[in-house]
């Protein structure tokens, strides 16, 4: 007997999406305040294929948060010096202090994905990573860090569709790189690498949470909703804020406005 084909969900209504997103973003502000007051240390990892929607989700999470205590880390290609370091060393300085949350747009899992598939690391380095990564994450968790890992899952057809849309959009063309183009050719190899990575690093103490990312808007809402559920928090009471009256500085004369150079009023 053949398996029934799941019906494709209708696109989310734009007004509904924006309303739900706004509610979740307000909750994220409350969560950030809770993290700060309770001096929690939170690390959220976003992994997945190219064009899976990680960056867009991170942008929505971070949109209204205080950048002083919620930081996005997206490291570039390691330098020649970094290549000689202990592999996890370049990530450790970006870990949070008390009261901070760090969002990793790709992380140490580069070694199990891009580096493995593209041949940027040796076979020994790859297997050493798979052996040591669970221990590294266990150390982080035992030190008091709340570690949450998301894998954004996107189909081959949807990935290609998003790549093609970037080609025609000047605001997104910078997102395309030769590495992205290669990832389309190596879709199956990336799948195998992901499955092997999960086999070693999807542990009870540090599990992977998979986000169905073929629908960007649903993926964002589902991921943020889940993130909020992972850290028990309460809304903190705020003291009423009153603006003080402006002082009258007698005798102070401002320089003539004509002496200032203004930006042209084009709009």
C-alpha positions as CSV (number, residue, x, y, z in Angstrom):
1,X,0.0,0.0,0.0
2,X,1.4,3.4,-1.0
3,X,2.1,6.1,1.5
4,X,-0.3,9.1,1.2
5,X,1.4,12.2,-0.1
6,X,1.2,14.9,2.6
7,X,-0.8,17.9,1.5
8,X,1.2,21.1,1.1
9,X,0.2,23.7,3.6
10,X,-1.2,27.0,2.4
11,X,1.0,30.1,2.6
12,X,0.7,32.0,5.8
13,X,-1.4,35.1,5.6
14,X,1.1,38.1,5.7
15,X,-0.9,39.9,8.4
16,X,-1.2,36.8,10.6
17,X,2.6,36.2,10.2
18,X,3.6,39.7,11.1
19,X,1.2,39.7,14.1
20,X,2.5,36.4,15.4
21,X,6.1,37.4,14.8
22,X,5.5,40.7,16.7
23,X,4.1,38.7,19.7
24,X,7.1,36.4,19.7
25,X,9.6,39.2,19.4
26,X,8.0,40.9,22.5
27,X,8.5,37.6,24.4
28,X,12.1,37.5,23.2
29,X,12.7,40.9,24.8
30,X,11.2,39.6,28.1
31,X,13.5,36.5,27.8
32,X,16.5,38.7,27.3
33,X,15.7,40.7,30.4
34,X,15.3,37.4,32.3
35,X,18.7,36.2,31.0
36,X,20.4,39.4,32.1
37,X,18.8,39.5,35.6
38,X,19.4,35.8,36.3
39,X,22.9,36.0,34.8
40,X,22.3,33.1,32.5
41,X,24.7,32.1,29.7
42,X,22.9,31.1,26.5
43,X,24.4,29.7,23.2
44,X,22.1,29.1,20.3
45,X,23.6,27.4,17.2
46,X,22.0,27.7,13.8
47,X,23.2,25.1,11.2
48,X,21.8,23.8,7.9
49,X,22.4,23.9,4.2
50,X,23.1,27.1,2.3
51,X,19.9,29.1,1.7
52,X,18.0,27.2,4.4
53,X,16.9,30.4,6.1
54,X,19.2,30.5,9.1
55,X,20.2,34.2,8.6
56,X,16.6,35.4,8.2
57,X,15.6,33.7,11.4
58,X,18.5,35.1,13.4
59,X,17.7,38.6,12.0
60,X,14.1,38.3,13.3
61,X,15.3,37.0,16.7
62,X,17.8,39.8,17.1
63,X,15.7,42.6,15.6
64,X,14.6,44.2,18.9
65,X,17.1,42.8,21.3
66,X,19.8,44.7,23.1
67,X,23.0,44.2,21.0
68,X,25.2,44.6,24.1
69,X,23.9,41.4,25.6
70,X,22.7,39.4,22.5
71,X,25.5,39.0,20.0
72,X,25.5,37.3,16.6
73,X,28.7,35.4,15.7
74,X,29.3,34.6,12.0
75,X,33.0,33.8,11.6
76,X,34.7,33.9,8.3
77,X,37.4,31.7,6.8
78,X,40.0,30.8,9.5
79,X,43.4,32.6,9.2
80,X,46.6,30.7,8.7
81,X,47.3,31.1,12.4
82,X,43.8,29.9,13.4
83,X,44.3,26.8,11.2
84,X,47.2,25.7,13.5
85,X,45.1,26.2,16.7
86,X,43.1,23.7,18.7
87,X,40.0,23.5,16.5
88,X,37.5,24.9,19.1
89,X,39.9,27.7,20.1
90,X,38.5,30.3,17.7
91,X,35.0,29.8,19.0
92,X,35.7,29.9,22.7
93,X,36.4,33.7,22.9
94,X,32.8,34.3,21.6
95,X,31.1,32.3,24.3
96,X,28.8,34.3,26.6
97,X,29.5,35.8,30.0
98,X,26.8,35.9,32.6
99,X,23.7,37.7,31.4
100,X,24.5,37.2,27.7
101,X,23.0,35.3,24.7
102,X,25.1,34.4,21.7
103,X,23.6,33.3,18.4
104,X,26.1,31.4,16.2
105,X,25.3,31.7,12.5
106,X,27.2,28.5,11.7
107,X,29.6,27.2,14.4
108,X,32.2,24.6,15.1
109,X,30.0,22.2,13.1
110,X,31.6,23.7,10.0
111,X,34.1,20.8,10.3
112,X,31.4,18.2,10.1
113,X,29.8,19.9,7.1
114,X,31.6,22.2,4.7
115,X,35.1,21.2,5.7
116,X,34.3,17.5,5.4
117,X,32.5,17.7,2.1
118,X,34.8,20.2,0.4
119,X,38.0,18.6,1.7
120,X,39.1,21.5,3.8
121,X,40.2,19.2,6.6
122,X,41.9,15.9,6.8
123,X,40.1,12.6,7.5
124,X,41.9,12.4,10.9
125,X,40.8,16.0,11.8
126,X,37.2,15.1,10.8
127,X,37.0,12.0,13.0
128,X,38.8,13.8,15.9
129,X,36.1,16.4,15.7
130,X,33.3,13.9,15.9
131,X,34.9,12.2,18.9
132,X,35.7,15.4,20.8
133,X,32.7,17.5,20.0
134,X,30.3,15.8,22.4
135,X,32.9,16.2,25.2
136,X,33.4,19.8,24.3
137,X,29.7,20.5,24.5
138,X,29.4,18.5,27.7
139,X,32.0,20.8,29.2
140,X,30.1,23.9,28.1
141,X,26.9,22.6,29.6
142,X,28.6,21.6,32.9
143,X,30.1,25.1,33.1
144,X,26.5,26.5,33.2
145,X,26.0,27.4,29.5
146,X,22.5,26.7,28.1
147,X,23.3,25.2,24.7
148,X,20.5,24.9,22.1
149,X,21.2,23.6,18.6
150,X,19.0,24.1,15.5
151,X,19.3,22.3,12.1
152,X,17.4,24.0,9.3
153,X,16.2,21.4,6.9
154,X,15.5,22.4,3.3
155,X,14.6,20.3,0.2
156,X,16.8,20.2,-2.9
157,X,14.1,21.9,-5.0
158,X,13.5,24.7,-2.5
159,X,17.3,25.3,-2.1
160,X,17.6,25.7,-5.9
161,X,14.6,28.0,-6.0
162,X,16.2,30.3,-3.4
163,X,19.6,30.3,-5.2
164,X,17.9,31.3,-8.5
165,X,16.0,34.1,-6.7
166,X,19.3,35.4,-5.3
167,X,20.8,35.6,-8.8
168,X,18.1,38.1,-9.9
169,X,18.0,40.1,-6.7
170,X,20.8,42.7,-6.3
171,X,20.2,42.9,-2.6
172,X,20.8,39.2,-2.2
173,X,23.4,38.5,-4.8
174,X,26.2,38.9,-2.3
175,X,24.9,35.8,-0.5
176,X,25.9,33.6,-3.5
177,X,29.4,32.3,-3.6
178,X,31.2,29.6,-5.5
179,X,30.8,27.4,-2.4
180,X,27.0,27.8,-2.6
181,X,27.0,26.7,-6.2
182,X,29.1,23.7,-5.3
183,X,26.7,22.8,-2.5
184,X,23.9,22.2,-5.1
185,X,26.1,19.7,-6.9
186,X,27.0,18.0,-3.7
187,X,23.5,17.8,-2.2
188,X,23.7,14.1,-1.4
189,X,27.3,14.4,0.0
190,X,26.0,17.1,2.4
191,X,23.1,14.8,3.4
192,X,25.5,12.0,4.2
193,X,27.7,14.3,6.2
194,X,24.7,15.7,8.2
195,X,23.5,12.1,9.0
196,X,26.9,11.1,10.2
197,X,27.2,14.3,12.3
198,X,23.8,13.7,13.9
199,X,24.8,10.1,14.7
200,X,27.7,11.4,16.9
201,X,26.5,14.7,18.2
202,X,22.7,14.3,18.6
203,X,23.1,13.4,22.3
204,X,20.7,13.4,25.2
205,X,22.5,16.2,27.0
206,X,22.9,18.2,23.7
207,X,20.2,17.2,21.2
208,X,19.6,18.7,17.7
209,X,16.3,20.3,17.0
210,X,15.3,20.1,13.3
211,X,13.4,23.0,11.8
212,X,11.4,22.3,8.7
213,X,12.6,25.3,6.6
214,X,10.9,24.9,3.2
215,X,8.4,27.6,4.3
216,X,10.5,30.5,5.6
217,X,7.8,32.2,7.6
218,X,6.6,29.1,9.3
219,X,10.3,28.1,10.1
220,X,10.9,31.5,11.7
221,X,7.8,31.3,13.9
222,X,8.3,27.7,14.8
223,X,12.0,28.2,15.7
224,X,11.4,31.3,17.8
225,X,8.4,29.7,19.6
226,X,10.5,26.7,20.4
227,X,13.5,28.8,21.6
228,X,11.2,30.6,24.0
229,X,10.0,27.3,25.4
230,X,13.5,26.1,26.1
231,X,14.3,28.6,28.8
232,X,11.8,29.0,31.6
233,X,11.3,32.8,32.1
234,X,8.9,35.3,33.6
235,X,8.1,38.8,32.7
236,X,9.9,41.1,35.1
237,X,8.2,44.1,36.8
238,X,9.4,47.5,35.6
239,X,9.4,50.7,37.6
240,X,7.3,53.4,36.0
241,X,9.4,55.7,33.8
242,X,8.9,59.4,34.0
243,X,10.7,61.9,31.9
244,X,12.2,64.8,33.8
245,X,11.4,68.4,32.8
246,X,13.9,70.1,30.6
247,X,16.1,72.6,32.2
248,X,16.2,76.2,31.0
249,X,19.8,77.2,30.3
250,X,19.7,80.9,30.4
251,X,22.5,82.7,28.7
252,X,23.3,79.8,26.3
253,X,23.1,80.8,22.6
254,X,23.4,78.1,20.0
255,X,25.5,78.8,16.9
256,X,23.6,79.9,13.8
257,X,21.9,77.0,12.0
258,X,23.2,78.4,8.7
259,X,26.8,77.5,9.7
260,X,26.0,73.8,9.8
261,X,26.4,71.4,6.9
262,X,23.2,69.4,6.5
263,X,22.7,66.2,4.4
264,X,20.8,67.2,1.3
265,X,17.0,66.8,1.5
266,X,16.6,64.5,-1.5
267,X,13.4,62.9,-0.1
